[in-house]
Amino acid sequence: MFSILQRSSLIAVMLALAGCVMPQHDIDYTAYRQSKPRSILVLPPLNTSPDIRASYSLLSTVTRPLAEAGYYVFPVALVDQTFKENGLLNPGEMHQAPLNKIMEVFGADATLYITVTKYGASYTILSSEVRVSAEAKLVDNRNGQLLWQGAATASDAEGQSNSGGLVGALISAVIRQVVSNIGDPGHKVAARTSVRLLSVRQNGLLYGPRSPNYEVN
């Protein structure tokens, strides 16, 4: 049987290991390479977590990794406002917009659909963590073909050790829970999730035409 201290250490190790890109089968990039998207429009993410801040918190972090991958990214605030001015007031309605209309209004080659599945803090007796998980798919606006899909997660508990023992773990958990209640530590974790989800990696996005590595992968 494990002691309480041993169990708390085991929990910390498991949390650290969990903070990574979610495993998935190898992706067929044939359609992606044929499509050669140059510009991406990102819709405000759907949110299935209980935290209402999740959608727009993650949305504000997606431009950088996409731009660094070599794509033109339509300004996310402008996209959101344009949809709202045309009567689509929330992400659920925006995700139902016809691709031909998106193409007509914005001229984007592809649309990125994101769903936030986890966002915010969870608390147990010996630990507290902030976790953000998201899924995404990239669709060609010209023909509706799925080009890529993936998922990733990140946690602020990654890399933490329990060197302070049982008392230290309890105090740390309480402090982090208080900080979570008065602020939004999920935003920083969301940025890490976006990088893992939308950067060029194994089973990730391919380099775009603005990257010097375009068509290398």
C-alpha positions as CSV (number, residue, x, y, z in Angstrom):
1,M,0.0,0.0,0.0
2,F,1.2,3.5,-0.8
3,S,1.5,6.1,2.0
4,I,-0.2,9.4,1.6
5,L,3.1,11.1,0.8
6,Q,3.9,8.4,-1.8
7,R,0.5,8.9,-3.4
8,S,0.9,12.6,-3.5
9,S,4.3,12.2,-5.3
10,L,2.8,9.8,-7.7
11,I,0.0,12.2,-8.5
12,A,2.5,15.0,-9.2
13,V,4.5,12.7,-11.6
14,M,1.3,11.7,-13.4
15,L,0.2,15.3,-13.9
16,A,3.6,16.2,-15.3
17,L,3.4,13.3,-17.8
18,A,-0.1,14.3,-18.8
19,G,0.9,17.8,-19.9
20,C,1.7,16.9,-23.5
21,V,0.2,16.7,-26.9
22,M,-2.5,14.0,-26.9
23,P,-1.5,10.8,-28.7
24,Q,-3.1,10.2,-32.1
25,H,-2.7,8.1,-35.2
26,D,-0.5,9.3,-38.0
27,I,-2.2,11.8,-40.2
28,D,-2.6,11.6,-44.0
29,Y,-1.4,14.9,-45.3
30,T,-2.3,14.3,-49.0
31,A,-5.3,16.6,-49.1
32,Y,-3.4,19.2,-47.0
33,R,-0.5,19.3,-49.5
34,Q,-2.8,19.5,-52.5
35,S,-4.8,22.3,-50.9
36,K,-1.7,24.5,-50.1
37,P,-3.7,26.9,-47.9
38,R,-2.0,30.4,-47.6
39,S,-4.5,32.0,-45.2
40,I,-6.4,30.8,-42.2
41,L,-9.6,32.2,-40.6
42,V,-10.0,31.1,-37.0
43,L,-13.5,30.9,-35.6
44,P,-14.1,31.7,-31.9
45,P,-13.8,28.2,-30.2
46,L,-16.7,26.2,-29.0
47,N,-16.5,25.7,-25.2
48,T,-17.6,22.5,-23.5
49,S,-15.9,23.4,-20.3
50,P,-17.8,25.0,-17.4
51,D,-15.6,28.2,-17.5
52,I,-17.2,30.9,-19.7
53,R,-13.8,32.6,-20.2
54,A,-12.4,29.6,-22.1
55,S,-13.5,30.4,-25.7
56,Y,-12.1,34.0,-26.0
57,S,-9.1,33.3,-23.8
58,L,-7.9,30.6,-26.1
59,L,-8.9,32.6,-29.2
60,S,-6.5,35.4,-28.2
61,T,-3.5,33.0,-28.2
62,V,-3.9,31.2,-31.5
63,T,-2.5,33.9,-33.9
64,R,1.1,33.6,-32.9
65,P,1.7,29.9,-33.5
66,L,-0.2,30.0,-36.8
67,A,1.8,33.0,-38.0
68,E,5.1,31.4,-36.9
69,A,4.1,28.3,-38.9
70,G,3.9,30.5,-42.0
71,Y,0.3,31.4,-42.5
72,Y,-1.6,34.7,-42.8
73,V,-4.1,34.7,-40.0
74,F,-7.2,36.9,-40.3
75,P,-7.4,39.2,-37.2
76,V,-9.4,37.2,-34.7
77,A,-11.2,40.3,-33.2
78,L,-12.2,41.5,-36.6
79,V,-13.5,38.1,-37.6
80,D,-15.5,37.8,-34.4
81,Q,-17.0,41.3,-34.8
82,T,-17.9,40.7,-38.5
83,F,-19.9,37.6,-37.6
84,K,-21.7,39.4,-34.8
85,E,-22.6,42.3,-37.1
86,N,-24.1,39.8,-39.4
87,G,-26.3,38.2,-36.7
88,L,-24.1,35.3,-35.6
89,L,-23.7,36.2,-32.0
90,N,-21.9,33.2,-30.4
91,P,-19.3,30.5,-31.4
92,G,-22.0,27.9,-31.9
93,E,-23.7,30.0,-34.5
94,M,-20.4,31.0,-36.1
95,H,-19.4,27.3,-36.5
96,Q,-22.5,26.7,-38.6
97,A,-21.7,29.4,-41.1
98,P,-21.5,28.1,-44.7
99,L,-17.9,27.8,-46.0
100,N,-18.9,29.5,-49.3
101,K,-20.1,32.6,-47.3
102,I,-16.8,32.6,-45.3
103,M,-14.9,32.5,-48.6
104,E,-17.1,35.2,-50.1
105,V,-16.7,37.6,-47.1
106,F,-13.1,37.0,-46.1
107,G,-11.4,35.3,-49.0
108,A,-9.8,32.8,-46.6
109,D,-8.3,29.6,-48.0
110,A,-9.1,27.5,-44.9
111,T,-11.1,27.8,-41.6
112,L,-9.9,26.5,-38.3
113,Y,-12.5,25.1,-36.0
114,I,-11.5,24.7,-32.3
115,T,-13.3,23.2,-29.3
116,V,-12.1,23.8,-25.7
117,T,-12.8,20.7,-23.8
118,K,-11.1,21.6,-20.5
119,Y,-10.3,25.0,-19.0
120,G,-9.5,26.1,-15.5
121,A,-8.6,24.7,-12.1
122,S,-9.4,21.4,-10.5
123,Y,-8.8,20.8,-6.8
124,T,-8.1,17.7,-4.8
125,I,-6.9,17.2,-1.2
126,L,-3.2,17.1,-2.2
127,S,-3.1,19.0,-5.5
128,S,-4.5,21.7,-7.6
129,E,-3.9,22.3,-11.2
130,V,-5.0,24.5,-14.1
131,R,-5.5,22.5,-17.2
132,V,-6.5,23.6,-20.7
133,S,-7.3,21.0,-23.4
134,A,-8.5,21.7,-27.0
135,E,-9.3,20.0,-30.2
136,A,-9.0,21.5,-33.7
137,K,-9.7,20.8,-37.3
138,L,-8.6,22.7,-40.5
139,V,-11.1,22.7,-43.4
140,D,-10.6,23.9,-47.0
141,N,-13.1,26.6,-47.7
142,R,-13.1,25.9,-51.4
143,N,-14.4,22.3,-51.2
144,G,-15.1,21.6,-47.5
145,Q,-12.4,18.9,-47.3
146,L,-10.8,18.1,-44.0
147,L,-7.1,19.0,-44.2
148,W,-5.9,18.3,-40.6
149,Q,-7.2,17.7,-37.1
150,G,-5.4,17.4,-33.8
151,A,-5.7,17.8,-30.0
152,A,-3.4,19.1,-27.2
153,T,-3.4,19.8,-23.5
154,A,-1.3,21.8,-21.0
155,S,-1.2,22.1,-17.3
156,D,0.4,24.5,-14.8
157,A,1.4,21.4,-12.8
158,E,3.9,20.3,-15.3
159,G,7.4,19.9,-14.0
160,Q,6.5,20.6,-10.4
161,S,8.0,18.5,-7.7
162,N,6.8,17.6,-4.2
163,S,10.0,18.5,-2.4
164,G,8.1,20.2,0.4
165,G,6.4,17.0,1.5
166,L,2.8,16.6,2.5
167,V,2.4,19.9,4.2
168,G,4.1,21.7,1.3
169,A,1.8,20.0,-1.2
170,L,-1.3,21.0,0.8
171,I,-0.2,24.7,1.1
172,S,0.7,24.9,-2.5
173,A,-2.7,23.4,-3.6
174,V,-4.6,25.9,-1.4
175,I,-2.5,28.9,-2.7
176,R,-3.0,28.0,-6.3
177,Q,-6.7,27.5,-5.8
178,V,-7.1,30.9,-4.3
179,V,-5.1,32.5,-7.1
180,S,-7.3,30.7,-9.6
181,N,-10.5,32.0,-7.9
182,I,-9.4,35.6,-8.1
183,G,-7.7,35.7,-11.5
184,D,-7.5,33.7,-14.7
185,P,-4.4,31.6,-14.6
186,G,-6.0,29.5,-17.4
187,H,-5.0,32.2,-19.9
188,K,-1.3,31.5,-19.6
189,V,-1.9,27.7,-19.8
190,A,-4.1,28.3,-22.9
191,A,-1.2,29.9,-24.7
192,R,0.9,26.8,-24.0
193,T,-2.0,24.7,-25.3
194,S,-2.2,26.7,-28.5
195,V,1.5,26.3,-29.2
196,R,1.3,22.6,-28.8
197,L,-1.9,22.4,-30.8
198,L,-1.0,24.7,-33.7
199,S,2.8,24.5,-34.2
200,V,4.6,22.4,-36.8
201,R,5.4,19.0,-35.2
202,Q,4.7,15.3,-35.8
203,N,1.0,15.0,-36.7
204,G,0.7,18.8,-36.4
205,L,0.2,21.5,-39.0
206,L,2.5,21.8,-42.0
207,Y,4.6,24.9,-42.7
208,G,2.7,27.6,-44.5
209,P,4.0,29.6,-47.5
210,R,5.3,32.5,-45.4
211,S,7.8,30.1,-43.7
212,P,11.3,29.5,-45.1
213,N,10.6,25.9,-44.4
214,Y,7.6,25.8,-46.7
215,E,7.2,22.4,-48.5
216,V,10.1,21.0,-46.5
217,N,7.8,18.8,-44.4
